[in-house]
Amino acid sequence: MRKYFEYIGLITLMCFSFFMTEKTAMIAKNTDEVMLEIKDKYASFEQPAEDAQIIDKTIIPGWCGQKVNIDKSYNEMRKIGYYDSKYYQYDNVLPTISLSNNYDKYIIKGNPKKASVYFFIELDSGNIALSLEYPFKNYNFIVNSHIYDENKDIIEHLMKDNNILISNSSFKDYKRISKDYYNETKTLMDCYNPLEEYSFLKSCSSNKSHSLSKMNVISSQPLLSIKKEMTAGTFFKFTLNEELINNLKMLEEYVTSKGLGLDTSSHLDEC
């Protein structure tokens, strides 16, 4: 029995010692000059999240905020031995109203803070072969189920560096094609419907896919046309023809000259 109480006492002493060591380490950490400076200044480096804008049945993405992770920031600054705001570590703060909880709305543009524009090209049987004449990257191609099924080799080629959206297809075709697309890309297939039809929106939202509608339609003089309308977040839909192919390099250079980038609709999320 005596040994039993000795073991109990030893275990109790070890637990108390561990507790005191932890407490001492925490006190040391919280009184460290680096930690004190972090706690004094971190608030000015945080940014609140921006909610998505909903107007009737349309939506414009919001923007993720950032919250300083104090412990991770402290650990990074302790490695260099002094306070430096460049080593702050952040956690994302999701908007309360976001794309991820509003699949039943049509996206009409991207958030300007993302500093991107979005080029969409609708493919049909008369122009799809032209898509092989240019090294497209970060473009969005719109197809219906018929074009997708009849030109899988071309579509799969475009998938490698671009995004594919499906338009005006039946629910059955949409489910079939979106599953095929996910198996190839591991991303969900976005939808496009300029008429903003409820039935098509319902099909896409049931699959947790985003839907897009309003776009600036460019049928000729592409470079001149985007100069009049281009701001960050804008959706442009082009007619695929020889004129466009001949102007694509200049279009991309113009976008870059404005401090913007080309992006796909699969990256419209806030974070």
ZILINSUL-V579508 format. One record per pair of residues at least 12 apart in sequence whose ideal C-beta (glycine too) atoms are under 10 Angstrom apart, sorted by the first residue. I is the first residue (numbers start at 1). GAP is how many residues later the second one is. Records with the same first field share a line. If there is no record, write none. Layout:
I->GAP ; GAP
This chain:
29->42 ; 45 ; 46 ; 49
30->44
32->42 ; 45 ; 46
33->49 ; 50
34->39 ; 40 ; 41 ; 42 ; 43 ; 44 ; 46 ; 47 ; 48 ; 49 ; 50 ; 53
35->35 ; 36 ; 38 ; 39 ; 42 ; 43 ; 48
36->47
37->37 ; 40 ; 45 ; 46 ; 47 ; 48
38->30 ; 32 ; 33 ; 35 ; 36 ; 39 ; 45 ; 47 ; 49 ; 50
39->29 ; 31 ; 35
40->43
41->27 ; 42 ; 44 ; 47
42->25 ; 26 ; 27 ; 28 ; 31 ; 43 ; 46
43->25
44->24 ; 41
45->21 ; 22 ; 23 ; 28 ; 40 ; 43 ; 45
46->19 ; 20 ; 21 ; 22 ; 42 ; 44 ; 45 ; 47
47->16 ; 17 ; 18 ; 19 ; 20 ; 43 ; 46
48->15 ; 16 ; 17 ; 18 ; 19 ; 45 ; 47
49->13 ; 14 ; 15 ; 16 ; 17 ; 18 ; 43 ; 44 ; 45 ; 46 ; 47 ; 48 ; 49 ; 221 ; 222
50->12 ; 13 ; 14 ; 15 ; 45 ; 47 ; 48 ; 61 ; 63 ; 220
51->12 ; 43 ; 44 ; 45 ; 46 ; 47 ; 219
52->43 ; 44 ; 45 ; 46 ; 47 ; 48 ; 49 ; 50 ; 53 ; 55 ; 59 ; 218
53->44 ; 55 ; 56 ; 58
54->43 ; 48 ; 51
55->50 ; 53
56->49 ; 50 ; 140
57->47 ; 48 ; 49 ; 139 ; 141 ; 144 ; 154 ; 156
58->47 ; 48 ; 49 ; 50 ; 51 ; 138 ; 153 ; 154 ; 155 ; 156
59->38 ; 39 ; 40 ; 43 ; 44 ; 45 ; 46 ; 47 ; 48 ; 49 ; 50 ; 151 ; 152 ; 209
60->39 ; 45 ; 47 ; 48 ; 49 ; 50 ; 51 ; 52 ; 173 ; 208
61->34 ; 37 ; 38 ; 41 ; 46 ; 48 ; 49 ; 50 ; 51 ; 52 ; 53 ; 149 ; 172 ; 207 ; 208 ; 209
62->32 ; 33 ; 34 ; 35 ; 36 ; 37 ; 49 ; 51 ; 207 ; 208 ; 209
63->30 ; 32 ; 35 ; 48 ; 49 ; 50 ; 51 ; 207 ; 208
64->26 ; 27 ; 28 ; 29 ; 30 ; 31 ; 34 ; 47 ; 49 ; 205 ; 206 ; 207
65->25 ; 26 ; 27 ; 28 ; 29 ; 30 ; 205 ; 206
66->22 ; 24 ; 25 ; 26 ; 27 ; 205
67->23 ; 24 ; 25 ; 26
68->17 ; 20 ; 21 ; 22 ; 23
69->19 ; 20 ; 21 ; 22
70->18 ; 19
71->18
72->15 ; 16 ; 17 ; 18 ; 19
73->12 ; 14 ; 15 ; 16 ; 17
74->13 ; 15
75->12 ; 14
76->12 ; 13
77->12
92->178 ; 179
93->177 ; 178
94->175 ; 176 ; 177
95->175 ; 176
97->173
98->171 ; 172 ; 173
99->12 ; 111 ; 169 ; 170 ; 171
100->108 ; 110 ; 169 ; 170 ; 171
102->103 ; 108
103->98 ; 99 ; 101 ; 102 ; 103 ; 104 ; 105 ; 106 ; 107 ; 108
104->94 ; 97 ; 98 ; 100 ; 101 ; 102 ; 107
105->91 ; 96 ; 100 ; 105 ; 106 ; 108
106->85 ; 86 ; 87 ; 88 ; 90 ; 91 ; 94 ; 95 ; 98 ; 104 ; 105 ; 106 ; 107 ; 108
107->83 ; 84 ; 85 ; 103 ; 104 ; 105 ; 106 ; 107 ; 128 ; 158 ; 161
108->88 ; 104 ; 105 ; 106 ; 107 ; 125 ; 127
109->103 ; 105 ; 106 ; 107 ; 122 ; 123 ; 124 ; 125 ; 126 ; 159
110->122 ; 123 ; 124 ; 125 ; 153 ; 155 ; 157 ; 158
111->121 ; 122 ; 157 ; 158 ; 159
112->119 ; 120 ; 121 ; 122 ; 148
113->119 ; 120 ; 157
114->118 ; 119 ; 146 ; 147 ; 149 ; 153 ; 154 ; 155 ; 156
115->117 ; 118 ; 143 ; 144 ; 145 ; 146 ; 148
116->22 ; 116 ; 117 ; 118 ; 139 ; 144 ; 145 ; 146 ; 147 ; 148 ; 151 ; 152
117->99 ; 109 ; 112 ; 113 ; 114 ; 115 ; 116 ; 117 ; 118 ; 119 ; 134 ; 137 ; 138 ; 141 ; 143 ; 144 ; 145 ; 146
118->20 ; 21 ; 22 ; 45 ; 94 ; 97 ; 115 ; 116 ; 117 ; 118 ; 119 ; 144 ; 145 ; 146 ; 147 ; 149 ; 150
119->17 ; 19 ; 20 ; 21 ; 22 ; 43 ; 96 ; 99 ; 103 ; 107 ; 115 ; 116 ; 117 ; 118 ; 119 ; 125 ; 129 ; 132 ; 133 ; 136 ; 143 ; 144 ; 145
120->19 ; 20 ; 21 ; 22 ; 43 ; 45 ; 72 ; 92 ; 95 ; 96 ; 97 ; 98 ; 115 ; 116 ; 117 ; 118 ; 144 ; 145
121->15 ; 18 ; 19 ; 20 ; 21 ; 22 ; 37 ; 41 ; 97 ; 115 ; 116 ; 117 ; 118 ; 119 ; 123 ; 127
122->18 ; 19 ; 20 ; 21 ; 22 ; 25 ; 43 ; 45 ; 70 ; 72 ; 93 ; 95 ; 115 ; 116 ; 117 ; 118
123->18 ; 19 ; 20 ; 21 ; 24 ; 25 ; 28 ; 31 ; 32 ; 35 ; 41 ; 44 ; 117
124->18 ; 19 ; 20 ; 22 ; 23 ; 115 ; 116
125->21 ; 22 ; 25 ; 26
126->114 ; 115
127->112 ; 113 ; 114 ; 115 ; 117 ; 118
128->13 ; 15 ; 19 ; 22 ; 23 ; 26 ; 27 ; 30 ; 112
129->22 ; 25 ; 111
130->110 ; 111 ; 112 ; 114 ; 115
131->20 ; 23 ; 24 ; 26 ; 27 ; 31 ; 109 ; 114
132->21 ; 22 ; 25 ; 26
133->107 ; 109 ; 112 ; 113 ; 115
134->106 ; 110 ; 111 ; 112 ; 114 ; 115
135->26 ; 113 ; 114
136->21 ; 22 ; 24 ; 25 ; 26 ; 112 ; 126
137->23 ; 24 ; 25 ; 115 ; 125 ; 127
138->23 ; 24 ; 25 ; 114 ; 123 ; 124 ; 125 ; 126 ; 129
139->19 ; 22 ; 23 ; 24 ; 25 ; 99 ; 109 ; 113 ; 123 ; 124 ; 125
140->18 ; 22 ; 23 ; 24 ; 25 ; 50 ; 52 ; 72 ; 75 ; 95 ; 96 ; 97 ; 122 ; 123 ; 124 ; 125 ; 126
141->13 ; 14 ; 17 ; 18 ; 21 ; 22 ; 23 ; 24 ; 99 ; 123
142->21 ; 22 ; 23 ; 24 ; 25 ; 26 ; 48 ; 49 ; 50 ; 52 ; 70 ; 73 ; 95 ; 123
143->12 ; 15 ; 21 ; 22 ; 23 ; 24 ; 26 ; 34 ; 49
144->22 ; 23 ; 24 ; 25 ; 26 ; 29 ; 33 ; 48
145->21 ; 22 ; 23 ; 24 ; 25 ; 27 ; 28 ; 29 ; 31 ; 32
146->23 ; 27
147->19 ; 20 ; 22
148->16 ; 18 ; 19 ; 21 ; 25 ; 28 ; 29 ; 32 ; 33 ; 41
149->24 ; 27 ; 28 ; 31
152->28 ; 32
155->22 ; 25 ; 26 ; 29
156->24 ; 25 ; 28 ; 29
159->22 ; 25 ; 26 ; 28
160->24 ; 25
161->103
162->100 ; 102 ; 104
163->18 ; 22 ; 24 ; 26 ; 27 ; 100 ; 101 ; 102 ; 103 ; 104
164->13 ; 17 ; 20 ; 21 ; 23 ; 25 ; 26 ; 100 ; 101 ; 102
165->16 ; 24 ; 25 ; 26 ; 27 ; 28 ; 39 ; 44 ; 45 ; 46 ; 47 ; 99 ; 100 ; 101
166->12 ; 15 ; 23 ; 24 ; 25 ; 26 ; 27 ; 34 ; 37 ; 38 ; 43
167->24 ; 25 ; 26 ; 27 ; 33 ; 45
168->23 ; 24 ; 25 ; 26 ; 27 ; 29 ; 32
169->22 ; 24 ; 31 ; 34
170->29 ; 30 ; 33
171->28 ; 29 ; 31 ; 32 ; 33 ; 35 ; 36
172->31
173->30
174->15 ; 17 ; 26 ; 29 ; 30 ; 32 ; 33 ; 35
175->28 ; 31 ; 32
177->12
178->12 ; 13 ; 25 ; 26 ; 29 ; 31
179->28
181->28
182->25 ; 27
185->81
187->22 ; 77 ; 79 ; 80
188->16 ; 19 ; 20 ; 21 ; 22 ; 78
189->15 ; 18 ; 20 ; 21 ; 77
190->14 ; 19 ; 20 ; 21 ; 22 ; 74 ; 75 ; 76 ; 78
191->12 ; 13 ; 14 ; 16 ; 18 ; 19 ; 20 ; 21 ; 22 ; 74
192->12 ; 18 ; 19 ; 20 ; 21 ; 23 ; 43 ; 45 ; 73
193->18 ; 19 ; 20
194->18 ; 19 ; 20 ; 21 ; 23 ; 43
195->18
196->15 ; 16 ; 17 ; 18
197->14 ; 16
201->12
210->55 ; 56 ; 58 ; 59
211->54
212->23 ; 25 ; 53 ; 56
213->22
214->21 ; 23
215->19 ; 20 ; 21 ; 22 ; 23
216->12 ; 13 ; 14 ; 18 ; 19 ; 20 ; 21 ; 22
217->18 ; 19 ; 20 ; 21 ; 22
218->18 ; 19 ; 20 ; 21 ; 26 ; 33
219->18 ; 19 ; 20 ; 22 ; 24 ; 25
220->18 ; 19 ; 21 ; 23 ; 24
221->22 ; 26
222->14 ; 16 ; 17 ; 19 ; 21 ; 22 ; 24 ; 25 ; 26 ; 28 ; 29 ; 32
223->20 ; 21 ; 24 ; 25 ; 27 ; 28 ; 30 ; 31
224->23
225->13 ; 22 ; 26
226->12 ; 21 ; 25 ; 28 ; 29 ; 32
227->24 ; 27 ; 31
230->21 ; 24 ; 25 ; 28 ; 30
231->27 ; 29
232->26 ; 27 ; 28 ; 29
233->27 ; 30 ; 35
234->26
235->30 ; 33
236->15 ; 19
238->13
